[in-house]
């Protein structure tokens, strides 16, 4: 994995950790959820392409990373914003 790839993965994980921190709050403002969804929309396509093109990743490692993206999106949509 190149330094650029490692940095990119770290940034994705940092955003993910921030999003989880938001979920720990009792009340999540709609603006934060919309921002998290926008962040997902900006990061997920490029990260998904990175996953599929990284020849150093095993199929299990790729599936783990796809599962991370899927869980991020599921968490966003699981929050009731009414």
RAMO-V760307 format. One record per residue. N is the residue number from 1. RES is the residue in one letter. PSI is psi in radians with two decimals (* if undefined). BURIAL is 1 if it has 16 or more other ideal C-beta (glycine too) atoms within 10 Angstrom, else 0. Layout:
n=N res=RES psi=PSI burial=BURIAL
n=N res=RES psi=PSI burial=BURIAL
This chain:
n=1 res=X psi=2.37 burial=0
n=2 res=X psi=2.88 burial=0
n=3 res=X psi=-0.66 burial=0
n=4 res=X psi=-0.73 burial=0
n=5 res=X psi=-0.73 burial=0
n=6 res=X psi=-0.77 burial=0
n=7 res=X psi=-0.73 burial=0
n=8 res=X psi=-0.79 burial=1
n=9 res=X psi=-0.73 burial=1
n=10 res=X psi=-0.72 burial=0
n=11 res=X psi=-0.73 burial=0
n=12 res=X psi=-0.78 burial=1
n=13 res=X psi=-0.62 burial=0
n=14 res=X psi=-0.78 burial=0
n=15 res=X psi=-0.74 burial=1
n=16 res=X psi=-0.77 burial=1
n=17 res=X psi=-0.70 burial=0
n=18 res=X psi=-0.74 burial=0
n=19 res=X psi=-0.69 burial=1
n=20 res=X psi=-0.67 burial=0
n=21 res=X psi=-0.70 burial=0
n=22 res=X psi=-0.64 burial=1
n=23 res=X psi=-0.43 burial=0
n=24 res=X psi=-0.31 burial=0
n=25 res=X psi=2.60 burial=0
n=26 res=X psi=-0.63 burial=0
n=27 res=X psi=2.07 burial=0
n=28 res=X psi=2.13 burial=1
n=29 res=X psi=2.48 burial=0
n=30 res=X psi=-0.60 burial=0
n=31 res=X psi=-0.70 burial=0
n=32 res=X psi=-0.70 burial=1
n=33 res=X psi=-0.75 burial=1
n=34 res=X psi=-0.66 burial=0
n=35 res=X psi=-0.69 burial=0
n=36 res=X psi=-0.71 burial=1
n=37 res=X psi=-0.70 burial=0
n=38 res=X psi=-0.68 burial=0
n=39 res=X psi=-0.77 burial=1
n=40 res=X psi=-0.82 burial=1
n=41 res=X psi=-0.52 burial=0
n=42 res=X psi=-0.60 burial=0
n=43 res=X psi=-0.74 burial=1
n=44 res=X psi=-0.80 burial=1
n=45 res=X psi=-0.77 burial=0
n=46 res=X psi=-0.70 burial=0
n=47 res=X psi=-0.70 burial=1
n=48 res=X psi=-0.72 burial=0
n=49 res=X psi=-0.72 burial=0
n=50 res=X psi=-0.78 burial=1
n=51 res=X psi=-0.89 burial=1
n=52 res=X psi=-0.44 burial=0
n=53 res=X psi=-0.16 burial=0
n=54 res=X psi=1.85 burial=0
n=55 res=X psi=-0.25 burial=0
n=56 res=X psi=-0.26 burial=0
n=57 res=X psi=2.40 burial=1
n=58 res=X psi=2.93 burial=0
n=59 res=X psi=-0.67 burial=0
n=60 res=X psi=-0.74 burial=0
n=61 res=X psi=-0.69 burial=0
n=62 res=X psi=-0.77 burial=0
n=63 res=X psi=-0.66 burial=0
n=64 res=X psi=-0.73 burial=0
n=65 res=X psi=-0.66 burial=1
n=66 res=X psi=-0.65 burial=0
n=67 res=X psi=-0.64 burial=0
n=68 res=X psi=-0.83 burial=1
n=69 res=X psi=-0.75 burial=1
n=70 res=X psi=-0.74 burial=0
n=71 res=X psi=-0.60 burial=0
n=72 res=X psi=-0.86 burial=1
n=73 res=X psi=-0.71 burial=0
n=74 res=X psi=-0.71 burial=0
n=75 res=X psi=-0.73 burial=1
n=76 res=X psi=-0.83 burial=1
n=77 res=X psi=-0.18 burial=0
n=78 res=X psi=-0.17 burial=0
n=79 res=X psi=2.25 burial=0
n=80 res=X psi=2.01 burial=0
n=81 res=X psi=0.24 burial=0
n=82 res=X psi=* burial=0
